[in-house]
Amino acid sequence: MGSENVFVRREVRELVEEYIDIWSLQHALSLMGWDIETYMPEDGVYERSIAMSRINLMIQRMITRREFIEKLERAEKAEDLNDYERGVVRVLRRLVDYYTKIPPRIVEELSRITSEASVVWRNAKAKDDYDLFKPYLARIFGLEREIANHLGYREHPYDALLDLYEEGLTTREFKSIIDRLVPGLKSILDRIISEGYFPQYHRLEEEPYDVNIMRSVNKKILEILGHNPKRLRLDESAHPFTSSMGIWDVRITTRYEGKDFRRTILSVIHEYGHALYELQIDESLRASPLATGASLGIHESQSRFWELMIGKSRPFIENLYRNVLNGYLWSQDPEDLYRYFNIVRPSLIRVDADEVTYNLHIAVRFEIERLAISGEINVNDMPEMWNDLMDRYLGIKPKKHSEGVLQDIHWSQGSVGYFPTYTLGTIIAAQLRDAMEKDLGSLYNYISTPNLAPIREWLRIKIHRWGSTYAPKELLKRSLGIDIDPTSYLSYLEKKYITKTL
């Protein structure tokens, strides 16, 4: 692949050409959404919500136009399509099915209420006021249940929502993964805490830092990872995220809390992984339906790979100590710094959780979403259920809503069914690591130098360049010959934390 036109059949080329108008509106929505979280004045949300809901309606009208659907049907009937053309047809069929099945009323209302809810959630979290956010949460989950019913499902209404974020994923399948993962994680956690080599607390967590210094540190880290500042920028937001306007314009954010500097560093590395995926999609797919990641699970595998397998590895931390952090005297010992970055303990906040306990947080959210979408619980039940599940999985209970049910932005954005992709991504990240070492040898040889270009190129060839040409399971099968399996992840944790052979 290169910059040549990979869409050969006239039927598909016509579809892609018409899709550019849709892509342009999505480009505008991405920019507007990024602005909401970064620089927009707070009161601007009301006008912004109107504009974004209307643009979403425009997209729905364009996708459901008779002429567009007829072109898609002609492309579906065409013979001898190549992989990229089949990918376009698959992706657009999913879009058409969604927008033809979901009434415009729901599209408009969900866009409007989530635009407002993001700001309300931010205030509710700051005030620790669940009642302030609860009416929005009730309406959002109500709309998501309606969406599931309109889309249809075989076994569980949650299946329809999972499939929006991870094509082909079902409640039954993910529950089987969680049922295997949770006992393994709890066992490893108990052994780590019992041994005591990796600390539960570290003095550097309370060490204050100058935000301007940390901005400089994060800039240096991006330089080490390898980024093009003409295509990627770093900003600040309440919740770190990545927003892609296209394959030549990707924005990431971090947050600065004034202490515990590893948090902002790891969020930058995490979001860099997301950004690199978008930036390494082949240019021939630009502004097409394929010019984005295969799924959120695959996307999360990239961010988790960079955060965990690279950013928290011993050679990366040693390099960080020598070339970035040592001048600030935050740590006198690279081994001490390594243990600080790899603190393991039950904690309340998902985004700050270590790699051993992180997916126990996802198990909590999965259970709540699954039961809420089926109607077995409602928003009044969520805080108590959250606290009970945290106690069951992690042995701790939140004392404040801001540390519990209000901590994540996702529900305010209508992203119900999103959380399981974090676990899939973490599992796949470990599988990627195994596959990469078979091809490249020990990754630590590259990380310690550091010479990360071979790692970036391997990911480009195996995962990134394809965009969403293939469905996630097919991509993993074609590129790596694997199915999603938590065994590699549990093995990785055993080697790193128990036998210390990584």
C-alpha positions as CSV (number, residue, x, y, z in Angstrom):
1,M,0.0,0.0,0.0
2,G,1.1,3.6,-0.6
3,S,-0.6,6.7,-1.8
4,E,-2.2,4.9,-4.8
5,N,-5.9,4.5,-5.1
6,V,-6.7,1.2,-3.5
7,F,-10.4,1.5,-4.4
8,V,-10.5,0.0,-7.9
9,R,-14.2,-0.8,-8.6
10,R,-16.2,2.2,-9.8
11,E,-19.1,1.3,-7.4
12,V,-16.8,1.6,-4.4
13,R,-15.0,4.7,-5.7
14,E,-18.3,6.5,-6.0
15,L,-19.2,5.5,-2.4
16,V,-15.9,6.8,-1.1
17,E,-16.2,10.0,-3.0
18,E,-19.6,10.7,-1.6
19,Y,-18.5,9.7,1.9
20,I,-16.0,12.6,2.0
21,D,-18.9,15.0,2.8
22,I,-19.8,12.8,5.7
23,W,-16.1,12.6,6.8
24,S,-15.9,16.4,6.7
25,L,-18.8,16.7,9.1
26,Q,-17.2,14.1,11.4
27,H,-14.0,16.0,11.2
28,A,-15.8,19.1,12.4
29,L,-17.5,17.2,15.2
30,S,-14.1,15.9,16.4
31,L,-12.7,19.4,16.5
32,M,-15.8,20.7,18.4
33,G,-15.6,17.8,20.8
34,W,-11.9,18.4,21.5
35,D,-12.7,22.1,22.0
36,I,-15.4,21.3,24.6
37,E,-12.8,19.4,26.7
38,T,-10.0,21.9,26.3
39,Y,-10.6,25.6,25.5
40,M,-14.3,26.3,25.2
41,P,-15.8,28.7,27.8
42,E,-18.1,26.6,30.0
43,D,-21.3,28.5,29.1
44,G,-20.6,27.8,25.4
45,V,-21.9,24.3,25.9
46,Y,-25.5,25.1,25.2
47,E,-24.9,26.6,21.8
48,R,-22.3,23.9,21.1
49,S,-24.8,21.2,21.9
50,I,-27.3,22.6,19.4
51,A,-24.7,22.7,16.7
52,M,-23.3,19.2,17.3
53,S,-26.8,17.7,17.5
54,R,-27.7,19.3,14.2
55,I,-24.5,18.1,12.5
56,N,-25.2,14.6,13.8
57,L,-28.7,14.9,12.2
58,M,-27.0,16.0,8.9
59,I,-24.8,12.9,9.0
60,Q,-27.8,10.7,9.6
61,R,-29.7,12.2,6.7
62,M,-26.7,11.9,4.3
63,I,-26.1,8.2,5.3
64,T,-29.8,7.3,5.0
65,R,-30.4,9.1,1.6
66,R,-31.9,6.7,-0.9
67,E,-29.2,7.5,-3.4
68,F,-26.4,6.7,-0.9
69,I,-28.0,3.4,0.1
70,E,-28.5,2.4,-3.5
71,K,-24.9,3.0,-4.2
72,L,-24.0,0.9,-1.2
73,E,-26.3,-1.9,-2.5
74,R,-24.6,-1.8,-5.9
75,A,-21.2,-2.1,-4.3
76,E,-22.4,-5.0,-2.2
77,K,-23.5,-6.8,-5.4
78,A,-20.2,-6.2,-7.2
79,E,-17.9,-9.1,-7.7
80,D,-14.2,-9.5,-7.1
81,L,-13.8,-6.7,-4.6
82,N,-10.4,-6.4,-3.0
83,D,-10.0,-6.3,0.8
84,Y,-10.1,-2.5,1.0
85,E,-13.3,-2.4,-1.0
86,R,-14.9,-5.1,1.1
87,G,-13.9,-3.2,4.1
88,V,-15.6,0.0,2.8
89,V,-18.8,-2.0,2.2
90,R,-18.7,-3.6,5.6
91,V,-18.1,-0.3,7.5
92,L,-20.7,1.6,5.6
93,R,-23.3,-1.1,5.9
94,R,-22.9,-0.9,9.7
95,L,-23.3,2.8,9.6
96,V,-26.4,2.6,7.3
97,D,-27.9,-0.1,9.6
98,Y,-27.3,2.1,12.6
99,Y,-28.8,5.3,11.2
100,T,-31.7,3.6,9.5
101,K,-32.7,1.7,12.6
102,I,-32.2,4.6,15.1
103,P,-34.9,7.3,14.9
104,P,-33.7,10.9,14.3
105,R,-35.3,11.9,17.5
106,I,-32.9,9.6,19.5
107,V,-29.9,10.7,17.5
108,E,-30.7,14.4,18.2
109,E,-31.6,13.9,21.8
110,L,-28.6,11.8,22.6
111,S,-26.2,14.3,21.0
112,R,-27.9,17.2,22.8
113,I,-28.1,15.7,26.2
114,T,-24.5,14.3,26.1
115,S,-23.1,17.6,25.1
116,E,-24.7,19.2,28.2
117,A,-24.0,16.1,30.4
118,S,-20.3,16.3,29.9
119,V,-20.2,19.7,31.6
120,V,-22.8,18.7,34.3
121,W,-20.7,15.6,35.0
122,R,-17.6,17.8,35.5
123,N,-19.4,20.0,38.0
124,A,-21.1,17.1,39.8
125,K,-17.8,15.3,40.2
126,A,-16.1,18.5,41.5
127,K,-19.0,19.0,44.0
128,D,-19.3,15.3,44.8
129,D,-23.0,15.7,43.9
130,Y,-24.5,12.5,42.3
131,D,-28.0,14.0,42.4
132,L,-26.9,16.8,40.1
133,F,-25.9,14.3,37.4
134,K,-28.5,11.6,38.1
135,P,-31.3,12.9,35.8
136,Y,-28.9,13.1,32.9
137,L,-27.6,9.6,33.6
138,A,-31.1,8.2,33.8
139,R,-32.0,9.8,30.4
140,I,-28.7,8.6,28.8
141,F,-29.2,5.0,29.9
142,G,-32.9,5.2,28.8
143,L,-31.8,6.3,25.4
144,E,-29.1,3.6,25.2
145,R,-31.8,1.0,26.0
146,E,-33.9,2.3,23.2
147,I,-30.9,2.2,20.9
148,A,-30.3,-1.5,21.8
149,N,-33.9,-2.4,21.1
150,H,-33.9,-0.6,17.7
151,L,-30.6,-2.2,16.7
152,G,-31.7,-5.7,17.8
153,Y,-29.8,-8.5,19.5
154,R,-29.8,-12.2,19.9
155,E,-29.3,-12.9,23.6
156,H,-28.9,-9.7,25.6
157,P,-29.7,-6.0,24.9
158,Y,-26.1,-5.1,26.0
159,D,-24.8,-7.1,22.9
160,A,-26.1,-4.4,20.6
161,L,-24.1,-1.7,22.4
162,L,-21.0,-3.8,22.8
163,D,-21.0,-4.3,19.0
164,L,-21.0,-0.6,18.4
165,Y,-17.5,-0.3,20.0
166,E,-16.1,-3.8,19.4
167,E,-17.6,-5.4,16.3
168,G,-18.8,-8.9,17.0
169,L,-18.3,-8.8,20.8
170,T,-21.2,-10.3,22.9
171,T,-22.0,-10.1,26.5
172,R,-21.6,-13.9,26.8
173,E,-18.1,-13.7,25.3
174,F,-16.9,-10.9,27.4
175,K,-18.3,-12.4,30.6
176,S,-16.3,-15.6,29.8
177,I,-13.2,-13.5,29.6
178,I,-13.9,-11.7,32.8
179,D,-14.7,-15.0,34.6
180,R,-11.2,-16.3,33.6
181,L,-9.4,-13.0,34.3
182,V,-10.7,-11.9,37.7
183,P,-9.6,-14.9,39.7
184,G,-6.2,-14.9,38.1
185,L,-5.8,-11.2,38.8
186,K,-6.9,-11.5,42.4
187,S,-4.4,-14.3,42.9
188,I,-1.5,-12.4,41.5
189,L,-2.4,-9.3,43.5
190,D,-2.5,-11.3,46.7
191,R,1.0,-12.7,46.0
192,I,2.5,-9.3,45.1
193,I,1.2,-7.7,48.2
194,S,2.3,-10.6,50.4
195,E,5.9,-10.5,49.0
196,G,6.1,-6.7,49.3
197,Y,8.9,-6.0,46.7
198,F,6.6,-3.8,44.6
199,P,5.3,-1.2,47.0
200,Q,1.7,-0.3,47.8
201,Y,2.7,3.3,48.5
202,H,5.7,5.4,47.6
203,R,7.0,8.7,48.9
204,L,7.1,10.1,45.4
205,E,3.3,10.0,45.2
206,E,3.2,13.0,47.6
207,E,6.2,14.8,46.0
208,P,4.9,18.1,44.6
209,Y,6.0,19.2,41.1
210,D,6.1,22.4,39.1
211,V,3.5,22.1,36.3
212,N,5.8,23.9,33.9
213,I,8.6,21.5,34.6
214,M,6.2,18.6,33.9
215,R,5.1,20.1,30.7
216,S,8.8,20.1,29.6
217,V,9.2,16.5,30.8
218,N,6.2,15.4,28.8
219,K,7.6,17.1,25.7
220,K,10.9,15.3,26.1
221,I,9.0,12.0,26.5
222,L,7.1,12.5,23.3
223,E,10.4,13.2,21.6
224,I,11.8,9.9,22.9
225,L,8.7,8.0,21.8
226,G,9.0,9.6,18.3
227,H,6.4,12.1,17.3
228,N,5.9,14.7,14.6
229,P,4.8,18.0,16.3
230,K,3.4,19.1,12.9
231,R,0.8,16.3,13.1
232,L,0.4,15.7,16.9
233,R,-0.2,18.2,19.7
234,L,-0.5,17.9,23.4
235,D,-3.0,19.9,25.5
236,E,-4.6,19.7,29.0
237,S,-8.1,18.5,30.0
238,A,-9.9,17.2,33.1
239,H,-9.8,13.6,31.7
240,P,-6.9,12.6,29.3
241,F,-8.1,11.6,25.8
242,T,-7.2,11.4,22.2
243,S,-9.1,13.1,19.3
244,S,-8.3,12.4,15.7
245,M,-9.3,14.9,13.1
246,G,-7.6,12.8,10.4
247,I,-4.4,11.0,9.8
248,W,-2.5,14.2,9.7
249,D,-4.1,15.9,12.7
250,V,-4.3,14.1,16.1
251,R,-4.7,15.8,19.5
252,I,-3.9,14.2,22.8
253,T,-4.3,15.6,26.4
254,T,-3.0,15.0,29.8
255,R,-3.8,16.5,33.2
256,Y,-1.5,18.0,35.9
257,E,-2.4,17.4,39.5
258,G,0.6,19.0,41.2
259,K,2.0,15.7,42.7
260,D,2.5,12.1,41.8
261,F,4.2,12.9,38.5
262,R,4.0,9.4,37.0
263,R,0.3,9.9,36.5
264,T,0.7,12.6,33.9
265,I,3.7,10.8,32.3
266,L,1.8,7.6,31.9
267,S,-1.3,9.3,30.5
268,V,0.9,11.0,27.8
269,I,2.4,7.6,26.9
270,H,-1.0,6.0,26.8
271,E,-2.6,8.7,24.6
272,Y,0.5,8.6,22.4
273,G,-0.3,5.0,21.6
274,H,-3.8,6.0,20.5
275,A,-2.4,8.8,18.4
276,L,0.3,6.7,16.7
277,Y,-2.4,4.3,15.5
278,E,-4.3,7.1,13.7
279,L,-1.1,8.7,12.4
280,Q,0.2,5.5,10.9
281,I,-3.0,4.6,8.9
282,D,-2.0,4.3,5.2
283,E,-2.4,7.6,3.3
284,S,-4.3,5.9,0.6
285,L,-7.2,5.5,3.1
286,R,-7.3,9.2,3.9
287,A,-10.9,10.6,4.4
288,S,-12.4,7.2,3.6
289,P,-14.6,5.0,5.8
290,L,-11.4,3.0,6.6
291,A,-9.4,5.9,7.9
292,T,-9.7,5.1,11.6
293,G,-8.9,2.2,13.9
294,A,-10.5,-1.3,13.5
295,S,-12.2,-1.0,16.9
296,L,-11.9,0.5,20.3
297,G,-10.4,-2.8,21.7
298,I,-7.7,-2.7,19.0
299,H,-7.2,1.0,19.7
300,E,-6.9,0.4,23.4
301,S,-4.3,-2.4,22.7
302,Q,-2.1,0.3,21.2
303,S,-2.3,2.7,24.1
304,R,-1.9,-0.1,26.7
305,F,1.0,-1.5,24.8
306,W,2.9,1.8,24.9
307,E,1.9,2.6,28.5
308,L,2.5,-0.8,30.0
309,M,4.9,-2.8,27.9
310,I,7.1,0.2,27.0
311,G,6.4,3.1,29.5
312,K,6.4,0.9,32.7
313,S,9.2,-1.4,31.6
314,R,12.5,-1.3,33.5
315,P,14.7,-0.2,30.5
316,F,12.4,2.7,29.7
317,I,12.3,3.9,33.3
318,E,16.1,3.6,33.5
319,N,16.4,5.7,30.3
320,L,13.9,8.2,31.8
321,Y,16.0,8.4,34.9
322,R,19.3,9.0,33.0
323,N,18.0,11.4,30.3
324,V,14.9,13.2,31.6
325,L,14.2,13.0,35.3
326,N,17.5,12.8,37.1
327,G,18.1,16.6,36.7
328,Y,15.0,17.2,38.9
329,L,16.3,15.1,41.8
330,W,12.9,13.3,42.2
331,S,14.6,10.0,42.6
332,Q,18.2,9.2,43.4
333,D,18.0,5.6,42.3
334,P,16.6,4.1,39.0
335,E,15.4,1.0,40.8
336,D,13.5,3.1,43.2
337,L,12.0,5.0,40.3
338,Y,11.0,1.6,38.6
339,R,9.2,0.5,41.8
340,Y,7.5,3.8,42.0
341,F,6.1,3.5,38.5
342,N,5.0,0.0,39.2
343,I,3.2,0.5,42.5
344,V,0.6,-2.3,43.0
345,R,-2.4,-1.8,45.3
346,P,-6.1,-1.9,45.4
347,S,-7.2,1.7,44.5
348,L,-10.4,3.6,43.9
349,I,-9.6,5.5,40.6
350,R,-9.5,3.5,37.4
351,V,-7.3,5.8,35.4
352,D,-4.7,5.7,38.1
353,A,-4.9,1.9,38.7
354,D,-1.9,-0.3,38.2
355,E,-1.7,-2.9,35.5
356,V,-2.6,-5.7,37.9
357,T,-5.8,-4.2,39.4
358,Y,-6.9,-2.2,36.4
359,N,-9.2,-4.8,34.9
360,L,-10.9,-5.4,38.2
361,H,-12.2,-1.8,37.8
362,I,-13.6,-2.7,34.3
363,A,-15.3,-5.8,35.8
364,V,-17.2,-3.4,38.1
365,R,-18.4,-1.2,35.2
366,F,-19.3,-4.1,33.0
367,E,-21.5,-5.6,35.6
368,I,-23.3,-2.3,36.3
369,E,-23.8,-1.6,32.6
370,R,-25.0,-5.1,31.8
371,L,-27.7,-5.0,34.5
372,A,-28.7,-1.4,33.9
373,I,-29.3,-2.0,30.2
374,S,-31.3,-5.1,30.9
375,G,-33.4,-3.0,33.4
376,E,-32.4,-5.1,36.4
377,I,-31.1,-2.0,38.2
378,N,-31.6,1.8,37.7
379,V,-29.6,4.9,38.4
380,N,-30.7,4.9,42.1
381,D,-29.0,1.5,42.6
382,M,-25.7,2.4,40.9
383,P,-23.7,4.1,43.7
384,E,-24.4,1.3,46.2
385,M,-23.8,-1.5,43.6
386,W,-20.6,0.2,42.6
387,N,-19.3,0.3,46.2
388,D,-20.3,-3.3,46.8
389,L,-18.5,-4.6,43.6
390,M,-15.4,-2.6,44.5
391,D,-15.4,-4.2,47.9
392,R,-15.9,-7.7,46.3
393,Y,-13.2,-7.3,43.6
394,L,-10.6,-5.0,45.3
395,G,-11.5,-5.1,49.0
396,I,-12.1,-1.3,49.2
397,K,-15.1,1.0,49.1
398,P,-15.3,4.6,47.9
399,K,-16.2,7.2,50.5
400,K,-17.2,9.8,47.9
401,H,-19.2,9.6,44.7
402,S,-16.3,11.4,42.9
403,E,-14.2,8.4,43.8
404,G,-16.9,6.0,42.7
405,V,-19.8,6.2,40.4
406,L,-18.9,9.8,39.2
407,Q,-15.3,9.2,38.4
408,D,-15.5,8.5,34.7
409,I,-16.6,10.7,31.9
410,H,-17.8,7.9,29.6
411,W,-21.5,7.7,30.7
412,S,-21.9,11.5,30.3
413,Q,-20.8,11.0,26.7
414,G,-23.3,8.2,26.1
415,S,-20.5,5.6,25.9
416,V,-22.3,2.6,27.3
417,G,-20.5,-0.6,26.2
418,Y,-17.2,1.2,25.9
419,F,-15.5,0.0,29.1
420,P,-15.0,-3.7,28.1
421,T,-12.8,-2.5,25.2
422,Y,-10.2,-1.5,27.8
423,T,-9.9,-5.0,29.0
424,L,-9.8,-6.4,25.5
425,G,-7.1,-3.8,24.7
426,T,-5.0,-4.8,27.7
427,I,-5.2,-8.5,26.8
428,I,-4.3,-7.9,23.2
429,A,-1.4,-5.6,24.2
430,A,0.3,-8.6,25.9
431,Q,-0.4,-10.8,22.9
432,L,1.1,-8.1,20.7
433,R,4.2,-8.1,22.9
434,D,4.6,-11.9,22.5
435,A,4.1,-11.7,18.7
436,M,6.5,-8.8,18.4
437,E,9.3,-10.5,20.3
438,K,9.0,-13.5,18.0
439,D,9.7,-11.3,15.1
440,L,12.1,-8.7,16.6
441,G,13.7,-10.4,19.5
442,S,13.7,-8.9,23.0
443,L,12.0,-5.6,23.1
444,Y,14.2,-4.4,25.9
445,N,17.1,-4.2,23.4
446,Y,15.2,-1.5,21.6
447,I,13.8,0.2,24.6
448,S,17.0,0.6,26.5
449,T,18.8,2.4,23.6
450,P,16.2,3.8,23.0
451,N,15.5,2.9,19.4
452,L,11.8,2.6,19.1
453,A,11.5,3.0,15.3
454,P,11.5,-0.8,14.7
455,I,8.6,-1.2,17.2
456,R,6.6,1.6,15.6
457,E,7.2,0.1,12.1
458,W,6.2,-3.4,13.3
459,L,2.9,-2.0,14.6
460,R,2.4,0.0,11.4
461,I,2.8,-3.1,9.2
462,K,0.8,-5.5,11.4
463,I,-2.0,-3.2,12.7
464,H,-2.0,0.5,11.9
465,R,-1.8,0.7,8.1
466,W,-5.0,-1.2,7.6
467,G,-7.2,1.2,9.5
468,S,-10.6,-0.5,9.7
469,T,-10.2,-2.6,6.5
470,Y,-10.7,-5.7,8.6
471,A,-13.0,-6.4,11.5
472,P,-11.0,-6.6,14.8
473,K,-11.1,-10.4,15.1
474,E,-10.2,-10.9,11.5
475,L,-7.3,-8.4,11.8
476,L,-5.8,-10.3,14.7
477,K,-6.2,-13.6,12.9
478,R,-4.7,-12.3,9.6
479,S,-1.8,-10.3,11.1
480,L,-0.9,-12.3,14.1
481,G,-2.7,-15.6,13.8
482,I,-4.3,-15.2,17.2
483,D,-7.7,-15.1,19.0
484,I,-8.3,-12.9,22.0
485,D,-7.1,-14.9,25.0
486,P,-6.2,-13.6,28.5
487,T,-3.4,-16.2,29.0
488,S,-0.6,-14.0,27.6
489,Y,-1.6,-11.1,29.9
490,L,-1.7,-13.2,33.0
491,S,1.6,-14.8,32.1
492,Y,3.2,-11.3,31.5
493,L,2.1,-10.2,35.0
494,E,3.5,-13.4,36.5
495,K,6.8,-12.9,34.9
496,K,7.1,-9.2,35.8
497,Y,5.7,-9.2,39.3
498,I,6.2,-12.7,40.7
499,T,9.2,-14.4,39.0
500,K,10.7,-11.0,38.0
501,T,12.0,-12.5,34.7
502,L,10.9,-9.4,32.8
